[in-house]
Amino acid sequence: MCALSLWPAAAQAQWKPVEQVKTYPVKGTSGIELYSSIGENGPKVGSQVRAIAHTDFKLTWSRKYEPQPDGACTLVSARPNIIIIYTLPKLVSKLSPALQQKWDAFTDGVRRHERVHGAMIEDLVRQIEAASIGLSVPNDPKCTKVRAELQSKIAVIFPAHQQRNRDFDKVELGDGGNVQQLILQLVNER
């Protein structure tokens, strides 16, 4: 049997993610040309598909497991080191004032979309942290069972995070969604 003690929220809130921004070049003199350049140069998601932008992360943990006098092992601290990496389009062409205004609106919207993914990643890390700190397994003097128990908890948390991201993108990229509207506003010549 496992126990999860409730640790003060302040003990779990002492970290912040590091954010990195990577860019790729976009050039053109019309909305269609800019969007085509995005399709040629955007970040690959999966093996073949290119995206307008992408949010990824690198996560490592510093964890402290302590054997207890009763033979249990307790995970007493779990501090994440999280880097959220945004890959965004960067304009390398000079645009007309009207097209520049469309481009600025487009990229502002794309950044806002990716920030939601970043917030979801931060939430994922906080969920893992909450499931970690105070986790205890009896009869585990070498602290091996508690590690396996933690992995089983993460194995539930992570797929839910992935589904949440897919659901968000389905709405945003679908018919009438925010990202679809940003694309249409960029490529529309009116």
C-alpha positions as CSV (number, residue, x, y, z in Angstrom):
1,M,0.0,0.0,0.0
2,C,1.2,3.5,-0.8
3,A,0.6,6.7,1.0
4,L,0.7,10.2,-0.4
5,S,1.0,12.9,2.3
6,L,-0.1,16.4,1.7
7,W,2.8,18.7,1.7
8,P,2.4,22.5,2.0
9,A,1.8,24.1,-1.4
10,A,4.7,26.5,-0.7
11,A,7.1,23.5,-0.7
12,Q,5.9,22.6,-4.2
13,A,5.8,26.1,-5.6
14,Q,9.5,27.1,-5.4
15,W,10.5,26.6,-9.0
16,K,9.8,28.2,-12.3
17,P,10.3,26.8,-15.8
18,V,13.1,28.2,-17.9
19,E,11.8,29.3,-21.3
20,Q,13.8,29.1,-24.6
21,V,12.7,30.5,-27.9
22,K,14.1,29.0,-31.2
23,T,13.2,30.5,-34.5
24,Y,13.1,29.5,-38.1
25,P,13.2,31.8,-41.1
26,V,10.1,32.9,-43.0
27,K,10.2,35.1,-46.1
28,G,7.8,36.4,-48.7
29,T,6.1,39.4,-50.0
30,S,2.5,38.2,-49.7
31,G,0.5,36.3,-47.1
32,I,0.5,33.2,-49.3
33,E,4.3,33.4,-49.8
34,L,4.8,33.7,-46.0
35,Y,2.5,30.8,-45.3
36,S,4.3,28.7,-48.0
37,S,7.7,29.6,-46.4
38,I,6.3,28.4,-43.0
39,G,5.3,25.1,-44.7
40,E,8.8,24.7,-46.1
41,N,10.8,25.7,-43.0
42,G,8.5,25.1,-40.0
43,P,9.4,22.7,-37.2
44,K,8.8,19.0,-38.0
45,V,6.3,17.4,-35.7
46,G,6.4,13.6,-36.0
47,S,8.3,12.3,-38.9
48,Q,7.0,14.3,-41.8
49,V,4.5,17.0,-40.8
50,R,5.6,20.6,-40.5
51,A,3.9,22.9,-38.1
52,I,3.6,26.7,-37.8
53,A,5.1,26.5,-34.3
54,H,5.9,23.9,-31.7
55,T,6.3,23.7,-28.0
56,D,8.5,21.0,-26.4
57,F,10.2,20.5,-23.1
58,K,13.2,19.0,-21.4
59,L,12.5,17.7,-17.8
60,T,14.9,16.3,-15.3
61,W,14.3,15.8,-11.6
62,S,16.4,16.0,-8.4
63,R,14.6,13.6,-6.0
64,K,15.5,12.6,-2.5
65,Y,14.3,9.2,-1.3
66,E,14.7,8.4,2.5
67,P,14.4,5.0,4.1
68,Q,12.2,5.2,7.1
69,P,12.7,3.5,10.5
70,D,9.7,1.3,9.9
71,G,11.2,-0.1,6.7
72,A,9.2,2.1,4.3
73,C,10.8,4.5,1.8
74,T,9.5,8.0,1.3
75,L,10.1,10.4,-1.5
76,V,10.7,13.5,0.6
77,S,11.6,15.9,-2.2
78,A,11.3,16.2,-5.9
79,R,12.6,19.3,-7.6
80,P,12.0,19.7,-11.3
81,N,14.4,21.3,-13.8
82,I,12.1,22.2,-16.7
83,I,13.0,23.9,-19.9
84,I,10.1,24.8,-22.1
85,I,11.2,25.3,-25.7
86,Y,9.1,27.3,-28.1
87,T,9.9,27.1,-31.9
88,L,8.4,30.1,-33.7
89,P,8.5,31.7,-37.1
90,K,10.8,34.6,-37.6
91,L,10.4,37.0,-40.5
92,V,13.4,37.7,-42.6
93,S,11.7,39.7,-45.4
94,K,10.7,43.4,-45.5
95,L,6.9,43.7,-45.7
96,S,4.5,46.4,-46.8
97,P,2.9,48.1,-43.8
98,A,-0.4,46.3,-44.4
99,L,1.2,42.9,-44.6
100,Q,3.4,43.7,-41.6
101,Q,0.3,44.4,-39.6
102,K,-1.2,41.0,-40.7
103,W,2.1,39.2,-39.9
104,D,2.3,40.8,-36.5
105,A,-1.3,39.7,-35.7
106,F,-0.6,36.2,-37.0
107,T,2.6,35.8,-34.9
108,D,1.0,37.3,-31.8
109,G,-1.8,34.7,-32.1
110,V,0.6,31.9,-32.7
111,R,2.7,32.9,-29.6
112,R,-0.5,33.0,-27.5
113,H,-1.4,29.5,-28.8
114,E,2.0,28.1,-27.9
115,R,1.9,29.7,-24.5
116,V,-1.1,27.6,-23.7
117,H,0.9,24.5,-24.5
118,G,3.6,25.9,-22.2
119,A,1.1,26.3,-19.4
120,M,0.0,22.8,-20.0
121,I,3.6,21.5,-19.6
122,E,4.0,23.5,-16.4
123,D,0.8,22.0,-15.1
124,L,2.0,18.5,-16.1
125,V,5.2,19.1,-14.0
126,R,3.2,20.3,-11.0
127,Q,1.0,17.2,-11.2
128,I,4.0,14.9,-11.2
129,E,5.5,16.9,-8.4
130,A,2.2,16.6,-6.4
131,A,2.2,12.8,-7.0
132,S,5.8,12.5,-6.0
133,I,6.4,14.5,-2.8
134,G,5.5,12.4,0.2
135,L,5.0,9.2,-1.8
136,S,5.8,6.3,0.6
137,V,5.9,2.5,0.1
138,P,6.1,0.1,3.1
139,N,8.7,-2.6,3.3
140,D,11.0,-0.8,0.9
141,P,14.3,-0.3,2.7
142,K,16.3,0.0,-0.5
143,C,13.8,2.5,-2.0
144,T,13.2,0.5,-5.2
145,K,9.4,-0.1,-4.9
146,V,8.7,3.6,-4.3
147,R,10.5,4.4,-7.6
148,A,8.3,1.8,-9.5
149,E,5.2,3.2,-7.8
150,L,6.1,6.7,-8.9
151,Q,6.6,5.6,-12.5
152,S,3.2,3.9,-12.4
153,K,1.6,7.3,-11.3
154,I,3.5,9.2,-14.1
155,A,2.3,6.6,-16.6
156,V,-1.2,7.8,-15.9
157,I,-0.5,11.5,-15.7
158,F,1.5,11.8,-18.9
159,P,-1.0,10.3,-21.4
160,A,-3.7,12.6,-19.9
161,H,-1.4,15.6,-20.6
162,Q,-0.9,14.4,-24.2
163,Q,-4.6,14.1,-24.7
164,R,-5.3,17.5,-23.3
165,N,-2.8,19.0,-25.8
166,R,-4.4,17.1,-28.7
167,D,-7.9,18.2,-27.7
168,F,-6.7,21.8,-27.5
169,D,-5.1,21.6,-31.0
170,K,-8.1,20.0,-32.4
171,V,-10.2,23.0,-31.4
172,E,-7.6,25.6,-32.3
173,L,-6.7,24.1,-35.7
174,G,-10.2,22.9,-36.6
175,D,-12.9,24.7,-38.7
176,G,-13.4,28.1,-37.3
177,G,-10.6,27.6,-34.7
178,N,-8.3,30.4,-33.6
179,V,-5.2,29.2,-35.5
180,Q,-7.3,28.6,-38.6
181,Q,-8.6,32.1,-38.4
182,L,-5.1,33.5,-38.0
183,I,-4.0,31.7,-41.2
184,L,-7.0,32.9,-43.1
185,Q,-6.4,36.5,-42.0
186,L,-2.7,36.2,-43.1
187,V,-3.3,34.8,-46.6
188,N,-6.5,36.7,-47.4
189,E,-5.5,39.5,-49.8
190,R,-8.3,41.9,-48.7
